[in-house]
């Protein structure tokens, strides 16, 4: 396990402090009770079943504020070249709970808000196929961002599942960012990291196809 105290992980801070779909949820009139689920929460236990490709290691954040975070996310991993303390790729996964039925149009139009907030280029957004379930969506965006004084290619996946049951709605914000010069070399790793979270979301949606109605 890598400790953030011995790596320049804060150089990736710009990617962690930009706007996200969380901000959209917070302003949605059909959504209440929005809150982040920290590492160790029972609702994040599935994250512990995820693997990392060879060369990737979990990052231990003794001080989450170094990445602009209020608490350690359920998942934070980094890849560094042999003999180097500097990560060339970082993965984060944040999990939020809420109550309500978020509007799909607002979610889709703001799916790449993180990248637009950062002034990114080459932004591309696509809706991923999932089992039919109301108030639910999987949206993937990619872009090139200037961060840590370098060009960084980033993929951000937003997984959304609304529910009328109190605190049962979920927003998963999954990001993998790679220094652009290493994008091709780490493309297989990026695909593995993204695919396993996507499959977990599909399984969760399939297991709960009929969320309860809203009671507010």
C-alpha positions as YAML, in Angstrom:
chain: A
units: angstrom
residues:
- id: 1
  name: UNK
  ca: [0.00, 0.00, 0.00]
- id: 2
  name: UNK
  ca: [1.34, 3.42, -0.95]
- id: 3
  name: UNK
  ca: [1.17, 6.21, 1.58]
- id: 4
  name: UNK
  ca: [0.26, 9.64, 0.29]
- id: 5
  name: UNK
  ca: [2.83, 11.06, 2.70]
- id: 6
  name: UNK
  ca: [5.62, 9.66, 0.48]
- id: 7
  name: UNK
  ca: [4.21, 10.61, -2.92]
- id: 8
  name: UNK
  ca: [3.28, 13.83, -4.68]
- id: 9
  name: UNK
  ca: [-0.36, 12.70, -4.79]
- id: 10
  name: UNK
  ca: [-1.51, 16.30, -4.11]
- id: 11
  name: UNK
  ca: [-0.38, 17.14, -7.66]
- id: 12
  name: UNK
  ca: [-3.64, 15.47, -8.76]
- id: 13
  name: UNK
  ca: [-5.73, 17.68, -6.49]
- id: 14
  name: UNK
  ca: [-7.19, 19.72, -9.34]
- id: 15
  name: UNK
  ca: [-8.96, 16.63, -10.67]
- id: 16
  name: UNK
  ca: [-10.48, 15.89, -7.26]
- id: 17
  name: UNK
  ca: [-11.84, 19.33, -6.40]
- id: 18
  name: UNK
  ca: [-13.72, 20.11, -9.63]
- id: 19
  name: UNK
  ca: [-17.51, 20.06, -9.86]
- id: 20
  name: UNK
  ca: [-19.30, 16.74, -10.41]
- id: 21
  name: UNK
  ca: [-22.79, 15.31, -10.73]
- id: 22
  name: UNK
  ca: [-22.96, 15.58, -6.95]
- id: 23
  name: UNK
  ca: [-23.45, 19.32, -7.39]
- id: 24
  name: UNK
  ca: [-26.31, 18.63, -9.81]
- id: 25
  name: UNK
  ca: [-27.97, 16.29, -7.31]
- id: 26
  name: UNK
  ca: [-27.70, 18.87, -4.57]
- id: 27
  name: UNK
  ca: [-29.72, 21.33, -6.67]
- id: 28
  name: UNK
  ca: [-32.32, 18.84, -7.91]
- id: 29
  name: UNK
  ca: [-35.74, 19.58, -6.37]
- id: 30
  name: UNK
  ca: [-36.70, 15.91, -6.65]
- id: 31
  name: UNK
  ca: [-33.72, 14.78, -4.56]
- id: 32
  name: UNK
  ca: [-33.06, 15.02, -0.81]
- id: 33
  name: UNK
  ca: [-30.75, 13.51, 1.83]
- id: 34
  name: UNK
  ca: [-27.61, 13.71, -0.32]
- id: 35
  name: UNK
  ca: [-24.48, 12.57, 1.49]
- id: 36
  name: UNK
  ca: [-21.16, 10.87, 0.82]
- id: 37
  name: UNK
  ca: [-20.61, 7.31, 1.97]
- id: 38
  name: UNK
  ca: [-17.06, 7.15, 3.36]
- id: 39
  name: UNK
  ca: [-14.68, 4.23, 3.23]
- id: 40
  name: UNK
  ca: [-15.71, 1.60, 5.78]
- id: 41
  name: UNK
  ca: [-19.44, 2.27, 5.49]
- id: 42
  name: UNK
  ca: [-21.44, -0.94, 5.10]
- id: 43
  name: UNK
  ca: [-22.83, 0.29, 1.77]
- id: 44
  name: UNK
  ca: [-19.30, 0.48, 0.35]
- id: 45
  name: UNK
  ca: [-18.28, -3.09, 1.17]
- id: 46
  name: UNK
  ca: [-18.65, -4.20, -2.46]
- id: 47
  name: UNK
  ca: [-15.79, -1.85, -3.35]
- id: 48
  name: UNK
  ca: [-13.46, -4.12, -1.40]
- id: 49
  name: UNK
  ca: [-14.10, -6.92, -3.89]
- id: 50
  name: UNK
  ca: [-12.67, -4.90, -6.77]
- id: 51
  name: UNK
  ca: [-9.17, -5.77, -7.93]
- id: 52
  name: UNK
  ca: [-6.37, -3.65, -9.39]
- id: 53
  name: UNK
  ca: [-4.13, -4.58, -12.34]
- id: 54
  name: UNK
  ca: [-0.49, -5.44, -11.74]
- id: 55
  name: UNK
  ca: [1.56, -2.38, -10.82]
- id: 56
  name: UNK
  ca: [-1.37, -0.51, -9.23]
- id: 57
  name: UNK
  ca: [-1.49, -0.06, -5.46]
- id: 58
  name: UNK
  ca: [-4.00, 1.27, -2.98]
- id: 59
  name: UNK
  ca: [-3.18, 4.69, -1.58]
- id: 60
  name: UNK
  ca: [-3.51, 5.32, 2.14]
- id: 61
  name: UNK
  ca: [-4.59, 8.88, 2.89]
- id: 62
  name: UNK
  ca: [-3.62, 9.86, 6.41]
- id: 63
  name: UNK
  ca: [-4.72, 13.39, 5.58]
- id: 64
  name: UNK
  ca: [-7.56, 13.41, 2.99]
- id: 65
  name: UNK
  ca: [-7.30, 17.20, 2.77]
- id: 66
  name: UNK
  ca: [-4.13, 16.76, 0.71]
- id: 67
  name: UNK
  ca: [-6.42, 15.78, -2.16]
- id: 68
  name: UNK
  ca: [-9.08, 18.32, -1.26]
- id: 69
  name: UNK
  ca: [-11.23, 15.57, 0.30]
- id: 70
  name: UNK
  ca: [-13.24, 15.70, 3.51]
- id: 71
  name: UNK
  ca: [-12.79, 11.95, 4.06]
- id: 72
  name: UNK
  ca: [-10.94, 9.08, 2.35]
- id: 73
  name: UNK
  ca: [-12.96, 7.76, -0.60]
- id: 74
  name: UNK
  ca: [-13.93, 4.08, -0.66]
- id: 75
  name: UNK
  ca: [-11.30, 3.50, -3.34]
- id: 76
  name: UNK
  ca: [-8.09, 5.34, -4.24]
- id: 77
  name: UNK
  ca: [-5.30, 3.70, -6.22]
- id: 78
  name: UNK
  ca: [-2.24, 4.83, -8.13]
- id: 79
  name: UNK
  ca: [0.21, 3.49, -10.69]
- id: 80
  name: UNK
  ca: [3.85, 4.49, -10.75]
- id: 81
  name: UNK
  ca: [6.76, 3.44, -12.90]
- id: 82
  name: UNK
  ca: [9.38, 1.16, -11.31]
- id: 83
  name: UNK
  ca: [11.83, 3.19, -9.23]
- id: 84
  name: UNK
  ca: [9.63, 6.27, -9.20]
- id: 85
  name: UNK
  ca: [7.57, 7.78, -6.36]
- id: 86
  name: UNK
  ca: [5.51, 9.87, -8.77]
- id: 87
  name: UNK
  ca: [2.18, 8.37, -9.89]
- id: 88
  name: UNK
  ca: [1.47, 8.52, -13.61]
- id: 89
  name: UNK
  ca: [-2.12, 7.35, -13.12]
- id: 90
  name: UNK
  ca: [-4.69, 7.68, -10.35]
- id: 91
  name: UNK
  ca: [-8.06, 5.98, -9.79]
- id: 92
  name: UNK
  ca: [-10.75, 7.28, -7.44]
- id: 93
  name: UNK
  ca: [-14.23, 6.06, -6.61]
- id: 94
  name: UNK
  ca: [-16.72, 8.12, -4.62]
- id: 95
  name: UNK
  ca: [-20.09, 6.82, -3.49]
- id: 96
  name: UNK
  ca: [-23.05, 8.99, -2.48]
- id: 97
  name: UNK
  ca: [-26.48, 8.17, -1.09]
- id: 98
  name: UNK
  ca: [-29.67, 10.15, -1.61]
- id: 99
  name: UNK
  ca: [-33.44, 9.92, -1.69]
- id: 100
  name: UNK
  ca: [-35.40, 10.74, -4.82]
- id: 101
  name: UNK
  ca: [-35.73, 10.67, -8.59]
- id: 102
  name: UNK
  ca: [-33.01, 12.71, -10.31]
- id: 103
  name: UNK
  ca: [-33.89, 14.09, -13.73]
- id: 104
  name: UNK
  ca: [-32.12, 12.20, -16.50]
- id: 105
  name: UNK
  ca: [-31.88, 15.19, -18.83]
- id: 106
  name: UNK
  ca: [-30.07, 17.25, -16.22]
- id: 107
  name: UNK
  ca: [-27.78, 14.34, -15.40]
- id: 108
  name: UNK
  ca: [-26.88, 13.75, -19.04]
- id: 109
  name: UNK
  ca: [-26.33, 17.40, -19.91]
- id: 110
  name: UNK
  ca: [-24.07, 17.80, -16.87]
- id: 111
  name: UNK
  ca: [-22.30, 14.43, -16.98]
- id: 112
  name: UNK
  ca: [-19.07, 16.06, -18.14]
- id: 113
  name: UNK
  ca: [-19.32, 18.99, -15.72]
- id: 114
  name: UNK
  ca: [-16.04, 17.96, -14.08]
- id: 115
  name: UNK
  ca: [-14.23, 18.35, -17.38]
- id: 116
  name: UNK
  ca: [-15.96, 21.56, -18.44]
- id: 117
  name: UNK
  ca: [-15.17, 23.01, -15.02]
- id: 118
  name: UNK
  ca: [-11.49, 22.21, -15.64]
- id: 119
  name: UNK
  ca: [-11.47, 23.67, -19.15]
- id: 120
  name: UNK
  ca: [-10.75, 20.25, -20.63]
- id: 121
  name: UNK
  ca: [-10.51, 19.52, -24.35]
- id: 122
  name: UNK
  ca: [-11.68, 16.61, -26.53]
- id: 123
  name: UNK
  ca: [-14.68, 15.97, -24.27]
- id: 124
  name: UNK
  ca: [-16.80, 12.99, -25.31]
- id: 125
  name: UNK
  ca: [-19.84, 11.65, -23.44]
- id: 126
  name: UNK
  ca: [-21.80, 8.44, -24.01]
- id: 127
  name: UNK
  ca: [-24.68, 6.66, -22.30]
- id: 128
  name: UNK
  ca: [-23.84, 3.06, -21.43]
- id: 129
  name: UNK
  ca: [-26.43, 0.27, -21.69]
- id: 130
  name: UNK
  ca: [-27.90, -0.98, -18.41]
- id: 131
  name: UNK
  ca: [-30.96, -3.07, -17.45]
- id: 132
  name: UNK
  ca: [-34.22, -1.14, -17.59]
- id: 133
  name: UNK
  ca: [-34.82, 0.64, -14.27]
- id: 134
  name: UNK
  ca: [-36.44, 4.01, -13.72]
- id: 135
  name: UNK
  ca: [-34.34, 6.90, -12.43]
- id: 136
  name: UNK
  ca: [-31.14, 5.07, -13.39]
- id: 137
  name: UNK
  ca: [-28.32, 5.70, -15.85]
- id: 138
  name: UNK
  ca: [-24.68, 4.96, -16.59]
- id: 139
  name: UNK
  ca: [-22.83, 7.80, -18.32]
- id: 140
  name: UNK
  ca: [-19.17, 7.83, -19.34]
- id: 141
  name: UNK
  ca: [-17.18, 10.92, -20.27]
- id: 142
  name: UNK
  ca: [-13.58, 11.24, -21.45]
- id: 143
  name: UNK
  ca: [-11.40, 14.31, -21.92]
- id: 144
  name: UNK
  ca: [-7.89, 15.70, -21.84]
- id: 145
  name: UNK
  ca: [-7.13, 17.91, -18.85]
- id: 146
  name: UNK
  ca: [-4.19, 20.11, -17.88]
- id: 147
  name: UNK
  ca: [-3.24, 19.00, -14.35]
- id: 148
  name: UNK
  ca: [-0.05, 18.76, -12.34]
- id: 149
  name: UNK
  ca: [1.65, 20.77, -15.09]
- id: 150
  name: UNK
  ca: [1.04, 18.00, -17.59]
- id: 151
  name: UNK
  ca: [-1.53, 16.75, -20.08]
- id: 152
  name: UNK
  ca: [-3.75, 14.15, -18.41]
- id: 153
  name: UNK
  ca: [-6.26, 11.91, -20.17]
- id: 154
  name: UNK
  ca: [-9.21, 11.15, -17.92]
- id: 155
  name: UNK
  ca: [-12.30, 8.95, -18.02]
- id: 156
  name: UNK
  ca: [-15.14, 9.62, -15.59]
- id: 157
  name: UNK
  ca: [-18.09, 7.29, -15.19]
- id: 158
  name: UNK
  ca: [-21.22, 8.38, -13.36]
- id: 159
  name: UNK
  ca: [-23.60, 5.65, -12.23]
- id: 160
  name: UNK
  ca: [-26.96, 6.80, -10.96]
- id: 161
  name: UNK
  ca: [-29.79, 4.81, -9.35]
- id: 162
  name: UNK
  ca: [-32.67, 6.73, -7.80]
- id: 163
  name: UNK
  ca: [-35.05, 5.40, -5.16]
- id: 164
  name: UNK
  ca: [-38.04, 6.56, -3.16]
- id: 165
  name: UNK
  ca: [-36.69, 4.66, -0.15]
- id: 166
  name: UNK
  ca: [-34.87, 6.90, 2.30]
- id: 167
  name: UNK
  ca: [-31.12, 7.08, 1.59]
- id: 168
  name: UNK
  ca: [-31.36, 4.16, -0.88]
- id: 169
  name: UNK
  ca: [-30.46, 6.16, -4.01]
- id: 170
  name: UNK
  ca: [-26.87, 5.86, -5.20]
- id: 171
  name: UNK
  ca: [-24.45, 7.97, -7.21]
- id: 172
  name: UNK
  ca: [-21.10, 6.39, -8.03]
- id: 173
  name: UNK
  ca: [-18.45, 8.73, -9.43]
- id: 174
  name: UNK
  ca: [-15.54, 6.67, -10.81]
- id: 175
  name: UNK
  ca: [-12.50, 8.34, -12.34]
- id: 176
  name: UNK
  ca: [-9.31, 7.01, -13.88]
- id: 177
  name: UNK
  ca: [-6.75, 9.61, -14.96]
- id: 178
  name: UNK
  ca: [-3.49, 8.90, -16.77]
- id: 179
  name: UNK
  ca: [-0.69, 11.21, -17.89]
- id: 180
  name: UNK
  ca: [-1.36, 11.37, -21.62]
- id: 181
  name: UNK
  ca: [2.09, 10.11, -22.64]
- id: 182
  name: UNK
  ca: [1.28, 6.82, -20.89]
- id: 183
  name: UNK
  ca: [-2.32, 6.52, -22.03]
- id: 184
  name: UNK
  ca: [-1.72, 3.82, -24.65]
- id: 185
  name: UNK
  ca: [0.47, 1.72, -22.36]
- id: 186
  name: UNK
  ca: [-2.13, 1.78, -19.58]
- id: 187
  name: UNK
  ca: [-5.18, 1.46, -21.84]
- id: 188
  name: UNK
  ca: [-5.74, -2.23, -20.90]
- id: 189
  name: UNK
  ca: [-5.56, -1.32, -17.19]
- id: 190
  name: UNK
  ca: [-7.98, 1.55, -17.65]
- id: 191
  name: UNK
  ca: [-10.42, -0.77, -19.42]
- id: 192
  name: UNK
  ca: [-10.24, -3.33, -16.60]
- id: 193
  name: UNK
  ca: [-10.74, -0.71, -13.88]
- id: 194
  name: UNK
  ca: [-13.75, 0.81, -15.64]
- id: 195
  name: UNK
  ca: [-15.33, -2.46, -16.69]
- id: 196
  name: UNK
  ca: [-15.42, -4.01, -13.24]
- id: 197
  name: UNK
  ca: [-17.23, -1.02, -11.68]
- id: 198
  name: UNK
  ca: [-19.64, -0.95, -14.63]
- id: 199
  name: UNK
  ca: [-20.42, -4.66, -14.16]
- id: 200
  name: UNK
  ca: [-21.00, -4.18, -10.44]
- id: 201
  name: UNK
  ca: [-23.50, -1.41, -11.21]
- id: 202
  name: UNK
  ca: [-25.31, -3.53, -13.81]
- id: 203
  name: UNK
  ca: [-25.64, -6.36, -11.28]
- id: 204
  name: UNK
  ca: [-27.01, -3.99, -8.64]
- id: 205
  name: UNK
  ca: [-29.56, -2.50, -11.04]
- id: 206
  name: UNK
  ca: [-30.66, -5.94, -12.22]
- id: 207
  name: UNK
  ca: [-31.15, -7.03, -8.60]
- id: 208
  name: UNK
  ca: [-33.43, -4.05, -7.85]
- id: 209
  name: UNK
  ca: [-35.48, -3.39, -11.01]
- id: 210
  name: UNK
  ca: [-38.43, -1.69, -9.31]
- id: 211
  name: UNK
  ca: [-37.39, 1.03, -6.84]
- id: 212
  name: UNK
  ca: [-40.12, 2.24, -4.48]
- id: 213
  name: UNK
  ca: [-42.14, 5.34, -5.31]
- id: 214
  name: UNK
  ca: [-41.33, 8.71, -3.80]
- id: 215
  name: UNK
  ca: [-43.17, 9.64, -0.63]
- id: 216
  name: UNK
  ca: [-42.46, 13.37, -0.71]
...
